[in-house]
Amino acid sequence: DEEMSEEWKENPATANQMKWVNDIVRKATDKNIEGLAELKKVYGDGNINGEVASEIITNWNDKVK
């Protein structure tokens, strides 16, 4: 069912996603990577849904390695 498979995007990010996202944001901040302001804008107050968490992990994980 198509609707169910999209539902995670609307739901709050899971604890595992948040752990990963927070780690990315912390590393990005420590390294002061290019685009840090953009990342922080996407992250906002940290109250993000599954879709935003997934985007951050996909788009930023390689940049902070």
Backbone as ProteinMPNN parsed JSONL, in Angstrom:
{"seq_chain_A": "DEEMSEEWKENPATANQMKWVNDIVRKATDKNIEGLAELKKVYGDGNINGEVASEIITNWNDKVK", "coords_chain_A": {"N_chain_A": [[0.852, -1.198, 0.0], [0.711, 2.057, -1.002], [0.406, 4.419, 0.497], [1.097, 3.777, 3.172], [3.837, 3.279, 2.923], [4.883, 5.777, 2.603], [4.432, 7.034, 4.921], [6.332, 7.132, 7.002], [7.867, 9.335, 6.405], [6.48, 11.548, 7.281], [6.254, 11.11, 9.96], [7.772, 11.662, 13.218], [11.363, 11.716, 13.357], [13.158, 8.685, 13.942], [14.689, 7.351, 16.951], [17.16, 6.203, 16.304], [17.685, 7.421, 13.817], [17.89, 10.081, 14.691], [20.105, 9.921, 16.372], [22.108, 9.437, 14.504], [21.81, 11.694, 12.831], [22.313, 13.771, 14.69], [24.947, 13.199, 15.275], [26.122, 13.686, 12.771], [25.616, 16.447, 12.539], [27.08, 17.372, 14.723], [29.727, 16.592, 14.03], [29.989, 18.047, 11.646], [29.879, 20.61, 12.643], [32.136, 20.639, 14.32], [34.14, 20.341, 12.388], [33.636, 22.5, 10.915], [32.457, 22.517, 8.32], [32.032, 23.253, 4.795], [28.967, 24.67, 3.934], [27.776, 24.353, 6.334], [25.991, 26.186, 7.568], [23.749, 25.883, 5.968], [23.1, 23.207, 6.522], [22.483, 23.451, 9.256], [20.249, 25.039, 9.051], [18.431, 23.319, 7.793], [18.289, 21.401, 9.765], [17.297, 22.858, 11.887], [15.576, 23.291, 14.909], [16.037, 20.791, 15.669], [13.847, 19.246, 15.845], [12.757, 17.182, 13.887], [11.276, 15.478, 11.02], [10.964, 12.104, 9.692], [11.579, 12.198, 6.959], [13.187, 14.504, 6.622], [15.328, 13.839, 8.294], [16.305, 11.621, 6.905], [17.107, 12.871, 4.534], [19.176, 14.528, 5.496], [20.998, 12.591, 6.396], [21.522, 11.256, 3.975], [22.535, 13.363, 2.347], [24.593, 14.594, 3.794], [26.219, 12.851, 5.263], [28.541, 11.764, 4.001], [30.06, 14.05, 3.769], [31.061, 14.648, 6.249], [32.84, 12.724, 6.992]], "CA_chain_A": [[0.0, 0.0, 0.0], [1.579, 3.214, -1.244], [0.285, 5.407, 1.572], [1.878, 3.322, 4.327], [5.27, 3.372, 2.682], [5.283, 7.18, 2.662], [4.057, 7.577, 6.229], [7.53, 7.381, 7.827], [8.405, 10.661, 6.1], [5.75, 12.528, 8.082], [6.434, 10.804, 11.381], [9.039, 12.158, 13.792], [12.537, 10.874, 13.116], [13.357, 7.665, 14.974], [15.838, 7.565, 17.843], [18.369, 5.859, 15.548], [17.921, 8.494, 12.848], [18.322, 11.272, 15.416], [21.467, 9.677, 16.837], [22.94, 9.599, 13.326], [21.722, 13.102, 12.424], [23.018, 14.59, 15.692], [26.365, 12.915, 15.07], [26.511, 14.412, 11.555], [25.619, 17.883, 12.845], [28.204, 17.625, 15.633], [30.966, 16.508, 13.254], [29.997, 19.168, 10.701], [30.188, 21.794, 13.444], [33.544, 20.507, 14.722], [35.009, 20.525, 11.22], [33.189, 23.733, 10.272], [32.426, 22.186, 6.899], [31.337, 24.133, 3.871], [27.55, 24.343, 3.919], [27.306, 24.135, 7.704], [24.817, 27.03, 7.807], [22.639, 25.231, 5.264], [22.77, 22.025, 7.313], [21.824, 23.89, 10.493], [18.933, 25.543, 8.668], [17.61, 22.128, 7.563], [18.154, 20.745, 11.071], [16.457, 23.722, 12.712], [15.667, 23.079, 16.362], [16.253, 19.361, 15.899], [12.552, 18.567, 15.876], [12.606, 16.89, 12.462], [10.566, 14.247, 10.692], [11.763, 11.044, 9.076], [12.041, 12.598, 5.636], [14.3, 15.45, 6.793], [16.442, 13.062, 8.845], [16.822, 10.818, 5.805], [17.799, 13.806, 3.634], [20.43, 14.937, 6.136], [21.895, 11.434, 6.373], [21.904, 11.026, 2.579], [23.27, 14.482, 1.752], [25.68, 15.151, 4.606], [27.05, 11.858, 5.931], [29.855, 11.67, 3.344], [30.797, 15.308, 3.926], [31.652, 14.779, 7.587], [33.733, 11.591, 7.264]], "C_chain_A": [[0.887, 1.248, 0.0], [1.566, 4.195, -0.075], [1.124, 5.041, 2.794], [3.369, 3.539, 4.115], [5.771, 4.815, 2.741], [5.126, 7.752, 4.073], [5.259, 7.924, 7.108], [8.078, 8.779, 7.6], [7.773, 11.729, 6.99], [6.003, 12.342, 9.578], [7.731, 11.394, 11.908], [10.174, 11.183, 13.496], [12.689, 9.881, 14.26], [14.579, 8.01, 15.823], [17.143, 7.272, 17.111], [18.711, 6.931, 14.523], [18.473, 9.721, 13.56], [19.747, 11.129, 15.923], [22.448, 9.95, 15.694], [22.982, 11.066, 12.892], [22.498, 13.995, 13.395], [24.526, 14.416, 15.573], [26.895, 13.686, 13.854], [26.62, 15.905, 11.857], [26.804, 18.237, 13.741], [29.532, 17.618, 14.872], [31.097, 17.678, 12.289], [30.39, 20.453, 11.417], [31.654, 21.794, 13.852], [34.488, 20.829, 13.568], [34.717, 21.839, 10.506], [33.156, 23.567, 8.756], [31.711, 23.248, 6.072], [29.868, 23.709, 3.844], [26.977, 24.111, 5.301], [26.045, 24.94, 8.008], [23.573, 26.418, 7.168], [22.165, 24.011, 6.048], [22.005, 22.427, 8.569], [20.426, 24.429, 10.22], [17.961, 24.377, 8.471], [17.293, 21.446, 8.895], [17.244, 21.54, 12.007], [16.668, 23.494, 14.187], [15.85, 21.606, 16.706], [14.974, 18.559, 15.972], [12.165, 18.248, 14.437], [11.853, 15.593, 12.227], [11.494, 13.274, 9.97], [12.346, 11.439, 7.732], [13.25, 13.525, 5.724], [15.525, 14.716, 7.331], [17.113, 12.257, 7.737], [17.618, 11.682, 4.83], [19.154, 14.212, 4.211], [21.447, 13.796, 6.063], [22.412, 11.2, 4.944], [22.855, 12.113, 2.069], [24.528, 14.892, 2.508], [26.627, 14.115, 5.204], [28.452, 11.771, 5.325], [30.704, 12.919, 3.565], [31.512, 15.427, 5.269], [32.603, 13.628, 7.934], [35.165, 12.049, 7.417]], "O_chain_A": [[1.704, 1.448, 0.899], [2.607, 4.738, 0.295], [1.785, 5.899, 3.379], [4.078, 3.94, 5.038], [6.968, 5.043, 2.913], [5.635, 8.833, 4.37], [5.216, 8.892, 7.868], [8.689, 9.357, 8.5], [8.432, 12.685, 7.401], [5.967, 13.298, 10.353], [8.678, 11.604, 11.151], [9.961, 9.975, 13.398], [12.384, 10.197, 15.41], [15.393, 8.856, 15.451], [18.123, 7.999, 17.27], [19.873, 7.309, 14.371], [19.425, 10.337, 13.081], [20.514, 12.091, 15.911], [23.476, 10.602, 15.882], [24.051, 11.611, 12.62], [23.251, 14.871, 12.971], [25.286, 15.368, 15.747], [27.98, 14.265, 13.903], [27.597, 16.551, 11.478], [27.452, 19.267, 13.55], [30.358, 18.515, 15.041], [32.182, 18.237, 12.127], [31.13, 21.277, 10.881], [32.337, 22.813, 13.749], [35.502, 21.503, 13.748], [35.453, 22.245, 9.606], [33.738, 24.356, 8.011], [30.903, 24.026, 6.579], [29.565, 22.52, 3.743], [25.819, 23.715, 5.435], [25.124, 24.425, 8.641], [22.488, 26.432, 7.75], [20.963, 23.806, 6.216], [20.993, 21.812, 8.906], [19.527, 24.296, 11.05], [16.816, 24.431, 8.92], [16.177, 20.978, 9.119], [16.514, 20.967, 12.816], [17.801, 23.5, 14.669], [15.822, 21.219, 17.874], [15.004, 17.34, 16.139], [11.35, 18.948, 13.836], [11.789, 14.724, 13.096], [12.649, 13.585, 9.68], [13.47, 11.065, 7.4], [14.223, 13.354, 4.99], [16.64, 14.952, 6.867], [18.34, 12.217, 7.644], [18.678, 11.274, 4.355], [20.157, 14.235, 3.498], [22.608, 14.009, 5.712], [23.605, 10.973, 4.741], [23.863, 11.81, 1.431], [25.436, 15.477, 1.92], [27.733, 14.465, 5.615], [29.44, 11.712, 6.056], [31.933, 12.846, 3.549], [32.452, 16.208, 5.412], [33.114, 13.566, 9.052], [36.054, 11.229, 7.65]]}, "name": "protein", "num_of_chains": 1, "seq": "DEEMSEEWKENPATANQMKWVNDIVRKATDKNIEGLAELKKVYGDGNINGEVASEIITNWNDKVK"}
